[in-house]
Amino acid sequence: MKRIKRSTLAIALLALVVIVAAAVWLTRKPANEAGTPAAAKGKAATPASRPTLTVTVAKPEATELTLTLAANGNVAAWQEASVGSESSGLRLAEVRVNVGDVVKKGQLLAVFSPETVRADIAQSRASLAEARATAADAAGNAARARTLQATGALSQQQINQYQTAEQTAKARVEAAEAVLAAQEVRGRNTQVLAPDDGVISSRTATVGSVVPAGTELFRLIRQGRLEWRAEVTSAELSRIAVGTTAFVVSASGAQVRGKVRSIAPTVDPQTRAALVYVDLPNVQQNTGIKAGMFARGDFELGRSSAPTVPQSSIVPRDGFNNVFVLQPDNRVVQLKVQTGRRVGERVEITSALPEGAQIVVQGAGFLNDGDLVRVVAPPAPAAAGARPAAAPASAAARGQGNGETRARP
């Protein structure tokens, strides 16, 4: 009985072992069979066998660019004339101009009340007439005294008295004429005239006010001329000469072309910068340039040849400008570059580039360092009204089809 039980137990254990072994074998076989295609698919999906993007390339070209020097400064009047009153104690009766008016030399700006001055002129003329009458009487007495000098009817002392009275009377006439001339000048000063052609920049004259002599009534920008006072460092000052062309751009975007009129003979010891005075012509027609504005500008120093690339090939990433250089194996290498001047759609490259380098143009913004690309010829210029093909969109769709994710910089 015990033997039968032992044999049954042994058979059951053996059957259990066989079942477990079969289960393990069946489980491992599908995994191996499934793993083989996955590995094959992974090998087929590696970037080594399929390009990431279709791109166009171009070599840097030598382009003639303008050498410029940037500067900042203020716009100010070339010269300002202070127009004031020369008459004291007169009432301002009329003001004929206002701020912004363009005036000519000798134009009437304001008028003072002339009644007081006219009365003073009349009084001076009466005093002059009286002095002339007195002088005529004294001259007659002196003439008669001189005729009696030989007869001895008058003493020499009396004759000298008549001659002195004559000279005194003449002096009083001259004094009266001077007083009258002063009063006439004062009468002419009741009219305030423009000292030069220009534009009225400020006005303090008020009708009815009584102002003392020397009080400023108007401020005039002489000849309407403005100038740009650019601040240039002492290191760059030697590159600028009188007559250099400058392009000035105001904060409003208005641009005007001027020329350097003079350069300050001294440098500010605090900022180590000197002022360069640039004449701005035709500012009366250009309303975007006003005195007191802050403006930036560029001095045109000449022209030079420099390597340039298309603007679309510049890829800004992580605060730097980069280009992608095509390698012989059709892979691209990301290279940091320094950019300079711009002309149209081309950008100057100031840092060194590999000799004979081919720069990726179309599609550069979708690449990463080491990507495999397919190079095609650049598309021909589209005809009028034609719609350009969306290459980046198709490239992005191709990347999604490969199961890869590309982040646009």
C-alpha positions as CSV (number, residue, x, y, z in Angstrom):
1,M,0.0,0.0,0.0
2,K,2.8,2.4,0.9
3,R,4.6,1.5,-2.3
4,I,1.5,2.4,-4.4
5,K,1.3,5.8,-2.7
6,R,4.9,6.6,-3.3
7,S,4.7,5.7,-7.0
8,T,1.6,7.9,-7.4
9,L,3.4,10.8,-5.7
10,A,6.4,10.4,-7.9
11,I,4.3,10.3,-11.0
12,A,2.5,13.5,-9.9
13,L,5.7,15.4,-9.2
14,L,7.1,14.3,-12.6
15,A,4.0,15.5,-14.4
16,L,4.2,18.8,-12.6
17,V,7.8,19.4,-13.6
18,V,6.9,18.6,-17.2
19,I,4.0,21.1,-17.2
20,V,6.2,23.8,-15.7
21,A,8.9,23.2,-18.2
22,A,6.4,23.3,-21.1
23,A,4.9,26.5,-19.8
24,V,8.3,28.2,-19.5
25,W,9.3,27.2,-23.1
26,L,6.0,28.4,-24.5
27,T,6.3,31.7,-22.8
28,R,9.9,32.4,-24.0
29,K,9.3,31.5,-27.6
30,P,6.8,34.4,-28.5
31,A,9.1,36.9,-26.7
32,N,12.0,35.8,-28.8
33,E,10.0,35.7,-32.0
34,A,8.5,39.2,-31.2
35,G,12.0,40.6,-30.3
36,T,13.6,39.8,-33.6
37,P,11.3,42.1,-35.7
38,A,11.5,44.9,-33.1
39,A,15.3,44.9,-33.3
40,A,15.1,44.8,-37.0
41,K,12.7,47.8,-37.0
42,G,14.9,49.7,-34.6
43,K,17.9,49.2,-36.9
44,A,15.8,50.4,-39.8
45,A,14.6,53.5,-37.9
46,T,18.1,54.8,-36.9
47,P,19.0,58.2,-38.3
48,A,21.9,56.6,-40.1
49,S,19.7,55.2,-42.8
50,R,17.2,58.1,-43.4
51,P,17.9,61.9,-43.6
52,T,16.2,64.1,-41.1
53,L,15.4,67.0,-43.4
54,T,15.7,68.3,-46.9
55,V,17.8,71.5,-47.0
56,T,19.5,73.9,-49.4
57,V,23.0,75.2,-48.8
58,A,25.0,78.2,-50.0
59,K,28.5,79.5,-49.6
60,P,29.4,82.8,-48.0
61,E,29.6,85.6,-50.5
62,A,31.8,88.7,-50.4
63,T,29.5,91.8,-50.3
64,E,30.5,95.4,-50.3
65,L,29.2,97.0,-47.1
66,T,29.2,100.5,-45.6
67,L,31.5,101.1,-42.6
68,T,29.5,103.0,-40.0
69,L,30.0,104.3,-36.5
70,A,26.9,104.4,-34.2
71,A,26.4,107.2,-31.7
72,N,23.8,108.8,-29.6
73,G,23.1,112.4,-28.7
74,N,20.6,115.2,-28.5
75,V,19.0,117.4,-31.1
76,A,19.4,121.1,-30.3
77,A,19.1,124.5,-32.1
78,W,22.2,125.6,-34.0
79,Q,21.9,129.1,-32.4
80,E,19.1,130.7,-30.4
81,A,18.5,134.5,-30.4
82,S,16.9,136.1,-27.3
83,V,14.5,138.9,-28.5
84,G,13.8,141.4,-25.7
85,S,12.6,144.8,-24.9
86,E,14.9,147.9,-25.0
87,S,12.2,150.3,-23.7
88,S,11.5,150.5,-20.0
89,G,8.1,151.2,-18.4
90,L,6.0,150.8,-21.5
91,R,2.9,148.7,-21.9
92,L,2.9,145.9,-24.4
93,A,0.0,146.6,-26.7
94,E,0.2,143.9,-29.4
95,V,1.8,140.5,-30.0
96,R,1.8,139.4,-33.6
97,V,3.6,136.0,-33.6
98,N,3.4,132.8,-31.6
99,V,5.5,129.7,-31.0
100,G,6.3,127.8,-34.1
101,D,5.8,130.7,-36.5
102,V,8.5,131.2,-39.2
103,V,9.6,134.8,-39.4
104,K,11.9,136.9,-41.6
105,K,14.6,139.3,-40.6
106,G,13.1,142.7,-39.7
107,Q,9.5,141.3,-39.3
108,L,7.4,143.0,-36.7
109,L,6.9,140.7,-33.7
110,A,5.3,142.9,-31.0
111,V,4.3,146.6,-30.4
112,F,4.5,148.7,-27.2
113,S,2.1,151.5,-26.5
114,P,3.8,154.6,-28.1
115,E,1.9,157.5,-26.4
116,T,4.4,158.2,-23.6
117,V,7.3,158.0,-26.0
118,R,5.6,160.4,-28.5
119,A,5.0,162.9,-25.7
120,D,8.7,162.7,-24.7
121,I,9.7,163.2,-28.4
122,A,7.5,166.3,-28.7
123,Q,9.0,167.7,-25.5
124,S,12.6,167.1,-26.8
125,R,11.8,168.8,-30.1
126,A,10.5,171.9,-28.2
127,S,13.6,172.0,-26.1
128,L,15.7,171.8,-29.3
129,A,13.8,174.7,-30.9
130,E,14.4,176.8,-27.7
131,A,18.1,176.0,-27.7
132,R,18.4,176.9,-31.3
133,A,16.7,180.2,-30.8
134,T,19.0,181.0,-27.8
135,A,22.0,179.9,-29.9
136,A,21.0,182.2,-32.7
137,D,20.7,185.2,-30.4
138,A,24.1,184.4,-28.8
139,A,25.7,184.1,-32.2
140,G,24.4,187.6,-33.2
141,N,25.7,189.2,-30.0
142,A,29.1,187.6,-30.5
143,A,29.2,188.8,-34.1
144,R,28.5,192.4,-33.2
145,A,31.0,192.3,-30.3
146,R,33.7,191.2,-32.7
147,T,32.9,194.1,-35.1
148,L,33.3,196.6,-32.2
149,Q,36.6,195.1,-31.0
150,A,38.7,197.4,-33.2
151,T,36.9,200.6,-32.1
152,G,37.5,200.0,-28.4
153,A,33.8,200.5,-27.5
154,L,33.8,197.2,-25.7
155,S,36.4,195.8,-23.4
156,Q,38.1,192.6,-24.2
157,Q,36.4,191.0,-21.2
158,Q,32.9,191.8,-22.6
159,I,33.8,190.5,-26.0
160,N,35.0,187.2,-24.4
161,Q,31.7,186.9,-22.5
162,Y,29.7,187.2,-25.8
163,Q,31.8,184.6,-27.5
164,T,31.4,182.2,-24.5
165,A,27.7,182.7,-24.5
166,E,27.7,181.8,-28.2
167,Q,29.6,178.6,-27.7
168,T,27.4,177.7,-24.7
169,A,24.3,178.1,-26.8
170,K,25.7,175.9,-29.5
171,A,26.5,173.2,-26.9
172,R,22.9,173.3,-25.6
173,V,21.6,172.9,-29.1
174,E,23.8,169.8,-29.6
175,A,22.6,168.4,-26.2
176,A,19.0,169.0,-27.2
177,E,19.6,167.2,-30.5
178,A,21.1,164.2,-28.7
179,V,18.1,164.1,-26.3
180,L,15.7,164.2,-29.3
181,A,17.7,161.4,-31.1
182,A,17.5,159.2,-28.0
183,Q,13.8,159.7,-27.7
184,E,13.4,158.9,-31.4
185,V,15.4,155.7,-30.8
186,R,13.1,154.9,-27.9
187,G,10.1,155.5,-30.2
188,R,11.5,153.0,-32.7
189,N,12.1,150.5,-29.9
190,T,8.3,150.4,-29.3
191,Q,8.3,148.0,-32.3
192,V,10.1,144.6,-31.6
193,L,11.6,143.3,-34.8
194,A,13.1,139.9,-35.6
195,P,16.9,140.0,-35.6
196,D,17.2,137.2,-38.1
197,D,15.3,134.6,-40.2
198,G,14.1,131.7,-38.0
199,V,11.4,130.0,-36.0
200,I,9.9,131.2,-32.8
201,S,10.7,128.6,-30.2
202,S,9.3,130.3,-27.1
203,R,7.2,133.3,-26.1
204,T,6.9,135.1,-22.8
205,A,5.3,138.3,-24.1
206,T,1.8,139.0,-22.8
207,V,-0.4,141.8,-24.0
208,G,-1.0,144.5,-21.3
209,S,2.2,143.7,-19.3
210,V,4.7,146.5,-18.5
211,V,8.2,145.1,-18.8
212,P,11.5,146.6,-17.8
213,A,14.3,147.0,-20.4
214,G,16.2,143.8,-21.2
215,T,13.3,141.4,-20.5
216,E,13.1,138.5,-22.9
217,L,9.9,138.4,-24.9
218,F,10.7,135.7,-27.6
219,R,13.3,133.1,-28.3
220,L,14.2,132.5,-31.9
221,I,16.0,129.5,-33.6
222,R,18.2,131.3,-36.0
223,Q,17.6,130.4,-39.7
224,G,15.6,127.4,-38.5
225,R,18.7,125.3,-38.3
226,L,19.1,122.3,-35.9
227,E,22.1,120.2,-35.1
228,W,22.7,116.8,-33.7
229,R,25.2,116.8,-30.9
230,A,26.5,113.2,-31.0
231,E,28.6,111.8,-28.1
232,V,31.6,109.9,-29.5
233,T,34.2,108.2,-27.4
234,S,37.8,109.4,-27.5
235,A,38.9,106.1,-29.0
236,E,36.6,106.5,-32.0
237,L,36.9,110.3,-32.4
238,S,39.8,110.1,-34.8
239,R,37.7,108.2,-37.4
240,I,35.4,111.2,-37.9
241,A,36.3,114.3,-39.9
242,V,34.5,117.5,-40.8
243,G,32.2,116.8,-43.7
244,T,31.5,113.2,-42.8
245,T,27.9,112.1,-43.7
246,A,25.7,111.1,-40.8
247,F,22.2,109.5,-40.8
248,V,20.2,110.6,-37.8
249,V,17.0,108.7,-36.6
250,S,14.8,110.3,-34.0
251,A,12.7,108.4,-31.5
252,S,9.6,108.9,-33.7
253,G,11.4,107.1,-36.6
254,A,12.1,110.2,-38.7
255,Q,15.4,110.0,-40.5
256,V,17.4,112.9,-41.9
257,R,20.8,113.1,-43.5
258,G,23.3,115.6,-42.2
259,K,27.0,116.5,-42.3
260,V,29.6,117.0,-39.6
261,R,30.1,120.7,-39.1
262,S,32.6,120.7,-36.3
263,I,34.2,118.5,-33.6
264,A,34.6,119.7,-30.0
265,P,38.2,120.5,-29.2
266,T,37.9,118.9,-25.7
267,V,36.8,115.6,-24.2
268,D,34.6,115.3,-21.1
269,P,36.8,114.0,-18.3
270,Q,33.9,112.2,-16.7
271,T,32.5,110.3,-19.7
272,R,35.6,110.4,-21.9
273,A,33.4,111.4,-24.8
274,A,33.5,114.4,-27.1
275,L,30.6,116.2,-28.9
276,V,30.4,116.0,-32.7
277,Y,28.1,118.7,-34.2
278,V,26.1,117.6,-37.2
279,D,24.1,120.1,-39.2
280,L,20.5,118.9,-40.0
281,P,19.1,120.6,-43.1
282,N,15.5,121.0,-44.1
283,V,14.2,120.4,-40.5
284,Q,11.3,122.8,-41.1
285,Q,9.9,120.3,-43.6
286,N,10.7,117.3,-41.4
287,T,8.3,117.5,-38.5
288,G,9.7,114.4,-36.9
289,I,13.0,116.1,-35.8
290,K,12.6,118.7,-33.0
291,A,15.0,120.5,-30.7
292,G,15.4,118.7,-27.4
293,M,14.9,115.2,-28.9
294,F,17.2,112.3,-28.2
295,A,18.3,110.7,-31.4
296,R,20.6,107.9,-32.5
297,G,22.6,107.9,-35.7
298,D,25.4,106.4,-37.8
299,F,28.4,108.1,-39.3
300,E,29.3,106.8,-42.7
301,L,33.0,106.2,-42.7
302,G,33.5,104.4,-46.0
303,R,32.9,101.0,-47.7
304,S,34.5,97.6,-47.3
305,S,34.1,94.0,-48.6
306,A,33.0,91.3,-46.0
307,P,31.6,87.7,-46.1
308,T,27.9,87.6,-45.8
309,V,25.3,84.8,-45.6
310,P,21.5,84.8,-46.0
311,Q,19.6,86.0,-43.0
312,S,17.5,82.8,-42.9
313,S,20.7,80.7,-42.2
314,I,21.3,82.5,-38.9
315,V,19.7,80.4,-36.0
316,P,19.6,82.2,-32.6
317,R,19.8,79.7,-29.8
318,D,20.8,80.0,-26.1
319,G,21.6,83.7,-26.6
320,F,24.1,83.0,-29.5
321,N,23.8,83.2,-33.3
322,N,24.6,79.9,-35.0
323,V,24.9,78.5,-38.5
324,F,24.9,74.8,-39.6
325,V,27.9,73.8,-41.8
326,L,27.4,70.8,-44.1
327,Q,30.0,68.0,-43.8
328,P,31.1,65.6,-46.6
329,D,29.0,62.8,-45.1
330,N,25.8,65.0,-45.4
331,R,25.7,65.6,-41.7
332,V,25.6,69.2,-40.3
333,V,27.7,70.8,-37.5
334,Q,26.3,73.6,-35.4
335,L,28.8,76.6,-35.3
336,K,28.6,79.7,-33.2
337,V,29.2,82.9,-35.2
338,Q,29.5,86.6,-34.6
339,T,27.3,88.8,-36.8
340,G,27.9,92.4,-37.9
341,R,26.3,94.7,-40.5
342,R,23.2,93.9,-42.5
343,V,22.3,94.8,-46.0
344,G,19.0,93.7,-47.4
345,E,18.5,90.0,-46.6
346,R,22.2,89.3,-46.0
347,V,24.2,89.4,-42.7
348,E,27.9,90.0,-42.2
349,I,29.8,87.2,-40.4
350,T,32.7,88.7,-38.4
351,S,34.0,85.4,-37.0
352,A,36.1,82.9,-38.9
353,L,34.3,80.3,-41.0
354,P,35.9,77.0,-42.4
355,E,37.4,77.4,-45.8
356,G,34.9,76.5,-48.5
357,A,32.1,76.0,-45.9
358,Q,28.6,75.3,-47.2
359,I,26.0,76.9,-44.9
360,V,22.5,75.5,-44.6
361,V,19.9,78.1,-45.7
362,Q,16.4,76.7,-46.0
363,G,15.5,74.5,-43.1
364,A,18.3,75.6,-40.8
365,G,15.9,76.4,-37.9
366,F,14.7,72.8,-37.7
367,L,18.2,71.1,-37.4
368,N,20.2,69.9,-34.5
369,D,23.9,69.3,-34.3
370,G,24.9,66.1,-36.1
371,D,21.6,65.6,-38.1
372,L,21.8,63.8,-41.5
373,V,20.3,65.9,-44.2
374,R,19.5,65.7,-47.9
375,V,20.7,68.6,-50.0
376,V,18.6,69.9,-52.9
377,A,19.1,72.8,-55.3
378,P,17.5,76.1,-54.1
379,P,14.1,76.7,-55.6
380,A,13.8,79.0,-58.6
381,P,12.2,82.4,-58.0
382,A,8.4,82.1,-57.9
383,A,6.4,83.7,-60.6
384,A,4.1,86.6,-59.7
385,G,1.1,85.4,-57.8
386,A,2.6,81.9,-57.2
387,R,2.5,80.5,-53.8
388,P,5.7,79.1,-52.3
389,A,5.9,75.5,-51.1
390,A,5.7,75.0,-47.3
391,A,9.0,73.1,-46.9
392,P,9.3,73.4,-43.1
393,A,5.7,72.0,-42.7
394,S,6.5,68.9,-44.9
395,A,9.8,68.5,-43.0
396,A,7.9,68.6,-39.7
397,A,5.4,66.0,-41.0
398,R,8.3,63.8,-42.1
399,G,9.9,64.0,-38.7
400,Q,6.6,63.0,-37.0
401,G,6.3,60.0,-39.4
402,N,9.8,58.8,-38.2
403,G,8.6,58.9,-34.6
404,E,11.0,61.8,-33.7
405,T,10.1,65.0,-32.0
406,R,11.8,68.3,-33.1
407,A,11.5,71.4,-31.1
408,R,11.7,74.6,-33.1
409,P,14.1,77.1,-31.6
